[in-house]
Amino acid sequence: MINKSTLPNSKLSSSNRSNTQQPNTIQPQTTDSINSDTPWYISSLMALSGLISGIFLISIFSILFGGIFNSVAMLSSFALIMSGIGFGLFWLANTRLQAHSAHIFIQSLGFAIAMAGQIYSCLAVAESSFTKPQMALILLLIQSLLTLIMPNFLYRLISSLVGLGCVLFLLDYYQATQLSLALLALFCGVLSLQSDEFIGYLSIKYQDYAQRIIQPLTYACSLILLTFSAFFIVQDHSHYADYPLTHNLLRQGLLIIASLYATWLILRRYGIALRSQTTLLISAAVIIVGLLSLYVSGLLATSLVMVIAFANRQRVLLGLAIFALTSYIFWYYYQMDTTLLIKSASMFSVGIALLFLRWLLLKQSFIAFVSTHTQMQQIGEDKR
C-alpha cells in the first residue's frame, strides 16, 4: 500500500532535487533593460561624451593633415575613411555592444565621426569643377546612398534632409518651384500612410530594414514641408514676388491635390468610401483651407502634417505642426498689408465655414450610427 499523504511531499522533494541539480543561470540583459535601468542623465552624459570625443578626434586629424586637404581626391578619400569608421562604430554598437552599457557612447562617437565624413564629402563636391545642378545631383546621390547604408536614425534623418534640400534646389534652379510643396506633401502622405502597403510586397527579411529607412524619411519630409512653407511667407521680399498669380495658383492647386490624396488614404484606413458624403465634406474643408493658404502661406501644409501626425500618433510631429500653424496664423494676422478688420472678418468667415462642415460631419455620423443600430435591432428581431 502507498500512503497518499506522502505524495505531495515526494513531489515537492523531487522538485527540490531537480531545482538543486540545475545550475544557476543568469539571463542576459537586453538593450531595453539596460536603457531602462540607466538614468536619463547618465545616458545624456554618455551621448555628450561620445560627441565631444568624436569632435576632438576629428579636430586633431584635421589639424595634423590639414595641409594635404588641397584637392578633391584627398577630401573624398578622407570623407570615405570617416564614413567607413562611422559605419563600423554603428555596426559595433548595434550588434556586438547592443547589450553593453557603452552602447550609447559608441553610437554618439560613430555619429560624430560619420558627420565629419558628411562634411568632407560636401566640401569635396563644392571644390569640384562641376556646375551647380551637377553638384546638387551628385550630393543627392551621395546622401541617398548614405541613407541606405548608415544604420543610425539621426544620421539618416540628416542625410534625408540634405537630400531633400538638393531636390528643392534643383526645382528652384529649373524654375519649377511650384512643384516643391506638392511633391513634399505627396512624399509625406505616401511615406506616412501608404508605406506599410508597399513594405508588404517585400520579403519578410527586408521588411524591418525598409521600415527603418522609411521612418527617418517620413520625419525629414514632414520637417522640410513645415520649414519650406515658411519660405513662401517671405516671398514678398524676394524675387519670387515678381511671379504672376498663375504661379501661386498652380502651386496651391497641386498642393491641394496632394492633400486630397493624403486625405483619401486616411479615410480609406477607416473604411470610408470615396464617394460618400463624409468624404465630400472633408474634401470641401481641405479645398477651403487650401484656398485660404493663398493668403496665409503654409496653412494647408501644416494642417496636413498635423492630421497625418494625429492619425499615426506621432506626438513630436504633432507638436511641431501645431507650433508652425500658430506661427503662420500669427504672421498673417499681424502683417501690415491689410487692416486688422479685414483679417478678422476673413478668419471669422473661414472659422464659421469649417464649424458648419464639422456640424454636417457629426450629423452624418450620427445618422449612420442610428441607421446601423436600427438594422441590428431588426436583424435581432428577425432571428427571434
Order of alpha helices (4+ residues) and beta strands (2+ residues): alpha-alpha-alpha-alpha-alpha-alpha-alpha-alpha-alpha-alpha-alpha-alpha-alpha-alpha-alpha
